[in-house]
Amino acid sequence: MCELLGMNCNVPTDIRFSFSGLIQRGGRTGPHSDGWGIAFYNGRGCRTFHDPHPSCQSEVAKLVRNQTIKSLNVICHIRRATNGRVCLENTHPFVRELWGCSWTLAHNGKLKGIKRRRLSHYHPIGTTDSEHAFCWILDQVRDRFPTRPRSERSLQRFIGELARDIDGLGPFNMLLCDSRDLYCHCSTNLNWLTRRAPFGPASLIDTDMTVDFAKETTPRDIVTVIATHPLTDHEPWIPMDRGSLVIFRDGLPAAG
Amino acid sequence: MCELLGMNCNVPTDIRFSFSGLIQRGGRTGPHSDGWGIAFYNGRGCRTFHDPHPSCQSEVAKLVRNQTIKSLNVICHIRRATNGRVCLENTHPFVRELWGCSWTLAHNGKLKGIKRRRLSHYHPIGTTDSEHAFCWILDQVRDRFPTRPRSERSLQRFIGELARDIDGLGPFNMLLCDSRDLYCHCSTNLNWLTRRAPFGPASLIDTDMTVDFAKETTPRDIVTVIATHPLTDHEPWIPMDRGSLVIFRDGLPAAG
């Protein structure tokens, strides 16, 4: 399986603290050493870093940990290969363009029979079930909405239906970003935590690191972190309900 | 304007030497300091690094220079913004998927009226003329060939026609990769150099660096480097003819 990390905020925020914890699980405190990747949204742009090597010893991960890359939406994934060999093209998050926006997806789980679903506009480059599911979701969204719909609610509802449909094939813990909202579908394991004023200190579980967010933030900042398993001790992580979709915008859940 | 760097080889090769020269022109020996990007192909996968900051002082560029990332095809670009503001989404190379393959494009030049060309499948995320041209090319290729054509020659000929068509709108120096071949269209400036046995030393123009390729290669290696302006002294760089398309595969020109 794999582990997921997402972040959604109301101000561009750097994810180095959470990222420093997660990457330990890619070969040191966890077995997810078959590559890793991260997508950062900045304005309309999206930059990704992908590495088929274990995150705990990756030079690219060291760069990401040492750079201040601020972003409103981040999706990160560390991989333990169950479907598709270890190689660059099977490394999440996957990226495609729809409506002139970058969409990204990372997935934890295993989907039986997803590859039998026919695709038209989007096609996988690698051989994972996850990328096939991503292409299928985008195909459906594109067919239903040739341009971005005015009604956000109808798009959100439709993505929820698609996620529930795929969930029927096996565990589908998913982080999906359309450049604006972060869609989190929980099939078995996803937890989230919102940090906002009054901020305090937090300590990572996987490595010896503590940050006092009161010193790093302004009182108006709202930052939500989503992870397969909590990354810190003594903070009120909320487990998502199985089978639920939570959509984050500006650091807060927008809809269920 | 901007500068381009491409590499096409018969064995996975690292581009650090040429890259070390090019990035000096992004703010130190040249004025192309409005961001830079690079795409490396590995197997079916493609990894990119994008940075809207000057390459000569970029931490991401330092990482790329210090890492051994071996690849059969590389496209790199340092930007001097003429069309579209300085931001991540306007940073080349651009990436899209077609036929389950990653396609990438970087462009040097300025295209008048390209944005009046209608798009259907692919849409720009940023505001550059270059990305619009890329989307238009992919639209045409996709319409003509819904799946990868058996005849490579017909695809090559068609891409040549499209490049010449766009060339009518202004300078269109282009590097385009379809995951297999590197298509280089010269409108005003592109030079190439093939290194093969017997290898010898080479020295960069823009920084004090010399490599003896005899120590870095095997006798069977064939490596072609393509650049807007030559990167080394005392090597036989070949200027491409204006208006010509040269397609490289396995380190050698495959067709004109």
Chai-1 contact restraints between the chains, C-beta under 6 A:
chainA,res_idxA,chainB,res_idxB,connection_type,confidence,min_distance_angstrom,max_distance_angstrom,comment,restraint_id
A,N42,B,L88,contact,1.0,0.0,6.0,A-B,restraint_1
A,G43,B,C87,contact,1.0,0.0,6.0,A-B,restraint_2
A,R44,B,E89,contact,1.0,0.0,6.0,A-B,restraint_3
A,R44,B,I125,contact,1.0,0.0,6.0,A-B,restraint_4
A,G45,B,L88,contact,1.0,0.0,6.0,A-B,restraint_5
A,G45,B,E89,contact,1.0,0.0,6.0,A-B,restraint_6
A,R47,B,H50,contact,1.0,0.0,6.0,A-B,restraint_7
A,R47,B,L88,contact,1.0,0.0,6.0,A-B,restraint_8
A,H50,B,R47,contact,1.0,0.0,6.0,A-B,restraint_9
A,E59,B,Q67,contact,1.0,0.0,6.0,A-B,restraint_10
A,L63,B,L63,contact,1.0,0.0,6.0,A-B,restraint_11
A,Q67,B,E59,contact,1.0,0.0,6.0,A-B,restraint_12
A,C87,B,G43,contact,1.0,0.0,6.0,A-B,restraint_13
A,L88,B,N42,contact,1.0,0.0,6.0,A-B,restraint_14
A,L88,B,G45,contact,1.0,0.0,6.0,A-B,restraint_15
A,L88,B,R47,contact,1.0,0.0,6.0,A-B,restraint_16
A,E89,B,R44,contact,1.0,0.0,6.0,A-B,restraint_17
A,E89,B,G45,contact,1.0,0.0,6.0,A-B,restraint_18
A,G100,B,H123,contact,1.0,0.0,6.0,A-B,restraint_19
A,G100,B,P124,contact,1.0,0.0,6.0,A-B,restraint_20
A,G100,B,I125,contact,1.0,0.0,6.0,A-B,restraint_21
A,S102,B,I125,contact,1.0,0.0,6.0,A-B,restraint_22
A,H123,B,G100,contact,1.0,0.0,6.0,A-B,restraint_23
A,P124,B,G100,contact,1.0,0.0,6.0,A-B,restraint_24
A,I125,B,R44,contact,1.0,0.0,6.0,A-B,restraint_25
A,I125,B,G100,contact,1.0,0.0,6.0,A-B,restraint_26
A,I125,B,S102,contact,1.0,0.0,6.0,A-B,restraint_27
